[in-house]
Amino acid sequence: MTMQNLQKDHISKQYDVDLKMLEDHVLIMGELVQEVVDKASRALLKHDAELAAEARELESSVDKLEVVIDKSCTRILAKRQPAATDLRFIVGSAKAIYELEHIGDLAKKIAKTVFKSTRDSLQPADLKGIELLSTHVAEMLQNALDAYRRRDARRAVEIMKEDKLVDREYKEVADSLIATLAENRQRIPSAMDVLNVFHALERIGDHSRNLAEHVIYIVEGADVRHLPVGAAEQKISA
């Protein structure tokens, strides 16, 4: 093998390492975000200030990792000038960390509610609604990260379908709380915090759906943002 071929082989192997490292970092960031969501949700359900503080502290690590990954994407694009599938993977990963960072922010917002509320401000119906939504969006996030890891566009479409169910659950619990407030106006101040939590959880579901849409772009090269689920499904190769 000539020296030129050796150099090309070295460059090719390093490029593969760079791409694998990018994927690993995105998945590590995803795991951190999952932990923030879990801690924030449990902190609110248990009214545990210590757990809430852990969630807020962990979210700062998510922000730092986002900067590292973003710089890595820029460096690979500038240095390697990738094309086709590799380009889609890098661009899609850059978009994925944007969604993950926003999920972390929303989880931190939920954690902050623990410091604003009292243990008695959450009613049994509130706790049930929070547990329902937090469980569902946590599953969506897990499945979206699995779809990213496996490059599974069909699984990503299923996540898009799940977002419709989360939207319906959010509307049901929010409408129920608003109806209760009509009978007990004294609850309005504390109930506003609960409504904000419901909305934050619903938005986590939205960003998990967006993450799934980026997986479809990576795999199929199709931009399915803003498309109905049925139209997105038609973009998937047989």
N, C-alpha and C positions, 0 to 999 in steps of 0.2 A: 504494500500500500504506500502510495506516495505521500510526501509531507502535506501536500495540498488536501488530499483525501482524508488524512488524519485530522487536519484542522477542521474540515467540514464535519467529520464524525463527532469531534469534540463539541463543536458549536451546536450540532443537532441534539446531542445528549444533554447539554446544558439547557437548551431550549425546553426539552421535555421536563427537566427538573424544575424550571421556572414555572411551567404550567401546572405541574403537580403541586408545587408549593402554594401557588395561587388558590387552587382548589382546596387544599388543606386549611389555608387561612380563612377562607370563606366559611368552611364547615366549623372551624373553631369559633369564629364569630357567631355563627348560628347557635352553637351549643351554649355560648355565653348568654345570648339573648333569650334562649329557652329558660335558662336558669333565672334570669332577671324576671321574666314573666311568671315563672312558678313561685319565686320568693314573694313577688309583689302581690300575687293573688292570695297566697296563703297568709301573708301578713295582714291583709284586709279581712279575710274570713275569720282569723284568730285575734284580730286587733293586736298584733304583735309588733311593737315599735322597733325592736331589735332586728327582726327579720326585714322590716321595711327599710331600715338603715343599710342592711346588707345589700338589698336590691339596688338602692340608689348608688352605693359605692361600686357595685359590680358594673353598673351601667356606664360608669366613667371609663372602665376598661374597654367596653364596647366601642366608645367614641375613639379611643386611642387606636384600637385595632382597625377601625374604619380608615383612619388616616394612613396607616401602614399599607393596607391593601390597595387603597386608591393610588398611592405612589407606585406600588408594584405594578398595577395595571398600566399606568402611564409609562413606566420604564420599559415594560415588555413591548408596548405598542411602538415606542420610539426606537428601541434597539433592534427588535426582531422584524418589525413591519409584517405582521402575520396576515394571512388571507383566509378566506373561506371559513371552514369550521373553527379553526383556532381564533380567528378574529371574532366570530360570534360568541365563542366561549368567554373571551376576555371582556368584551363589551357587556355581555349578559351578566357576568360576575360583578362587574362594576355597578350595574343596576341593582343586582341582588343585595349588595352591601348597603345600598341606599335604603332599600326596604327594611333590612334588618336594623339599621340605625334608627329608623322611625319607630319600629316596634319597640326597641329599647327605650326610646323617649316616652312612648305611651305607657309602658310598664312602670317607668319611674313616676309618671304622673299618678298612676294608681297607688303606688307606694306612698306618695306624699299625702294621699287622702287619710292614711292611718294617723298622721300627726294632726290633721284638721278635725277629725271626728272623735266621738267618744264611743266606748264599747256598746252603750245602749242606743246609739243613733241608728244602728243597722237592725232592721226588723227581720224576722224569719223569712219573709217573702223576698226581701232584698238579698239576703245571704244565698237563698236558693237560686235566684236569678244570676248572681255573680258566679256561683259555682257552676251553673249550667253553661254560661257563656265562656268562662275562663277555661273549662275543660274542653269545650268544642274548639276554641281558637288555638289552644295549645296543641291539639291533635292536628289541626290544619298546618300549623307551623312545622311540626315534626314531619308531616307527610311532604310538605313543600321542600324541606331540606333533603329528605330521602330521594325525592324526584330529581333534585339537583345532583346529588351524589351518583345516582344511577343513570342520569340522562334519560329519564323516563317521561316522555311527553304525554302518554296516555294517563299516567297517574296524575300529572299536572292538570289535565282536563277535569279529573274527578275532584280535585281540590277547588277548581273554579265552581263546580256544582255545589260543593259544601258551603261556599260563601253565601249562596242564596239561602241556605238553611239558617246560617248564623244571622243574616239580615232579618229573617222571619222571627227568630228567637229574640233578637234585640227589640224588635217592634213590640212583641208580645209582653216582654218584661217591662219595657218603658211605658207602654200604654197602661199596664196594670198599676204601675206606681203612680202615674199621673191621675188615674181614676181614684186611687186611694187618697191623694192629696186634696181632691175636691171635697172629701168628707172630713179631712183633718189638716187644716191649713197651718197648724202649728208645726207640722213636720216639714214644711217647705224648705227651710234653710238646710237641714241635714239631707233632705231628699235630693237637693240639687247636686250634692256631692255624689250621691248614689247614681244619679242620671249621668253624671260626667264619667263615672267608672264604667257604666254600661256602654256609653258611647266609645270610650277608649278601647274596650274589649272588641266592640264591633269594628273599629278601625284596625285593630291588630289582625282581624280576619281579612279585611280589605288588603292590607299589605302582604299577608300570606298568599292571597290570591294573586297579587301582583308578582310575587316571587315565582309562583307557578307559571305565570305568563312568560316570565323571562326564561324559564326552563324550556318552554315550547320554542321560544326564539333561538335558544342555543342549539336545540336538537333539529328543528325543522327549518330554521331561517325565516319563520313567519311571525310577523308582528300582530299579535292577537289582542293587544290592548284595546279596550272599549268595544270589543266584539261580543255578541251574545255567545253563550257557551256552545250552542249548536254550531255556529259558524266557526268557532275556534276548533271544535272537534273535527270539522271537515278538513282542517289544515294538516291533520296528523296523517303521516304515511301509513299505508297498510302494512 
